[in-house]
Amino acid sequence: MLFTISYACQTLSSSCTYFPHNSSSKFKCVSSKVPVFAQKPRESSYYIERGLEFCAGDAFFRQESATGRDLGVLAASLHKKENGRLRVLDALCGCGIRSLRYLAEAEADFVAANDGNEDYGSTIVENLMRVSAEEEGRWVVTHLEANRVMMDYYLQKSFFDFIDVDSFWSDSSFLRSAICTLKLGGLLYVTSTDGFSSGGHRPHQ
């Protein structure tokens, strides 16, 4: 697995706005309390990672990738400490564990959690609600192709301090859109199950 952190080097204006929910991705939230994670029997789709309980649902999830998530949270936390703000785009969020950890551990001001599979929507929302209700405006869930969601934000001049791209195959197809959507001085965090391809070790892929 490849871990990459990059700084944005283009000059971009910043904006705190983000595009609103569409009808296919809006969920009502009813709770804003941070849960107490007591030890208890859990269904097979529920896990605890670094003290945070979450549901993986039907999304692809690897417990072994926790170290990669740790490094992302650490980088995001340091970025917020240095800059005083943290606006995160989790472009391929799966069940939403990364987005949850950015909210809870890195204390992100805002997280855009996106996954192209609409079937994961209720699982993502359930996880993010463990930290903050939707009405508080700290997160939004969308279901678009990753390049599409990043370019939509770019076209609206709605840029991010930190972008997380966790692709199942090569990450190279997402890099241009991600760099365009970063604020000047922002961080791009890339993980990939096939990092050899983007590293040039398997040019045929």
N, C-alpha and C positions, 0 to 999 in steps of 0.2 A: 504494500500500500504506500502511496506517495503522499507526503504532506508538503504543501507549499504555501508560503505567506508572501504576498507581494504588495507593494505600495502603488497607489495610483499616481501617475506622473503627468496627467493632462490637466489643463486649467478648465475648471467647470464651476458654474455658479451653483449655489445650493438652495434647496427648498425643503421645507418641513411638511409639505403637503404630499398626500399619496392618493392614488385613485381609489374611488369608493368601491364598496362591495358590489358584486353583481348578484342577480337573483339566485344563481346556482351555487353561490358560495357563502351566503349569509346564514349565520346560525344565531339563535338567541341564547344569551348566557344568563344564568340566574344566580351565580355565586361569585364572590370576589375574595373569599377567605383562602389563605394559604393553609393547606391541610396539614394535620399532624400525622406523620408517617409511622404509626404504630405497627409493630410486627404482627402480621395476621396471615392466614391462608389466602393465597391469591389465585385467580384463574391463570391458565397457562399464558395468556396474552398480556399479563401484567408483570412489570419488572420494577426493580429499584436500582437506580444508578446514582451514585454519589449522594445518597440520601433522598433522592426525589423519586416518588412513585409515579409511574406512567403506564399507559396502555399502548401496546404495539399494534393491536388490532390485526388486520390482515396485511399490513405493510411489511415490506422486507426490513428486517432488523437483525443486526449482528452485535451481540454483546461484546465480542472481541474488539470492536472498533471504539470502545470507550476511551482508549488513550487518545485517539484522534479527536474525539469530541472534547476531551480535557484540554488539549492544546488549543483548540479553537476558542474555548471559553477563557483560557488564560490570556490569549492574545487580545480578545475583545475586552476583557477586564482592564488590561494594561492600557489599551487605547482609550477607554473611557476615563481612566485615572489621569492620563496625560492631557486629554482634550476636553474633559468635562461633559461629554455627550456620547451617546452610542445609539445609532440607528442602524438596524441590522436587516439584511435581506437573506433569508434562507431559501435559496432558489429551488432546491429539490429536497423538500423537508421530510418526505416519507411519513412516519407516524408523528413527527413533530418534536422528538426528544431534543434535538439540537436547539430548536426555537425555545422550548421550555427552559433549557439550561441557560440560554442567553438572557432570558428574562429573569430567572431566579438567581443565577450565580454571577453573571456579568452585570446585572442590574441595567439591562438595556432600556432606553427610554421608549423605544418602539421596535417591534419585530414584524416584518412581513414574511409570513410563512406560506410558501407556495409549493404545491405538488400537483402535477398534471392529472392525477387520478382522483376524480371527485368522490370515489367510494371511501377515501381516507378522511374526508372532511369532518365527519362527526368525531373520529378518533383524535384528530389534530386539535379540534376545538375543546374536547374533553380535557386534553393534556394542558393546553394553555390556560384554561379556566382555573387550573390549580394555583396559578399565580395571580391572575388578574381577570376581571370580567371584561367582556368586549366593550361595554359602554365606557370603560375608563380610557379607551383609545390607545392602549399600549401595544396592541397587535391587530393584525388582520389576516384572514385566511383566504387564499385564492387558488384556483385550479386552472392554470395555464401552462403551456409548454415553457420550459425555463428561459429560453432565449426570448420568447414573446414577452414574458412578464418583465424581464430586465429591460428590454427595449421600450416597453410601454412606460416604465418609470423614467427612462432616459429622455424620451420624447416630451414628457411632461416636466422635464428638468427637476425631477424629484430623485435626488441622489442619496447614497448611503455611505456611512462611515465604515461599514464592515459588510462584506458579501461572502457568504458561505456557499460553495459549490461542491456538493458531494455526489459525484456521478457514479453510476454503476459500471460504465465502461470508460472509455477515454474522456478526459475533461477538455480536450483541445477545442471542441466545437462550441464551448460556452465562454471561452476566455475573452473574445472580442466584446461580446455583449456585457460581460461582467465589468471589464475595465471601463467601458463607456459609462456605466451606471455608478461608478465609485466617485465619491467626493475627492477633491484634491487632498492628498495625504491619507486617504482611506486605505483600508487593508482588504486584500482579496485572499481568502483562505480556501485552498483547493485540496480536496482529498479524492482519491480514485481507487477503485478496485483493479484498474488496469493502468497503473501509472507508467508502466514500461512504454506504452504507446506514445504518450505525450512527452516522455523523456527521450524519444528517438531510438529506443532499443528494439522496437518492432515496427519498422517503417511500413511493412505490408498491412498493418492494422490501422 
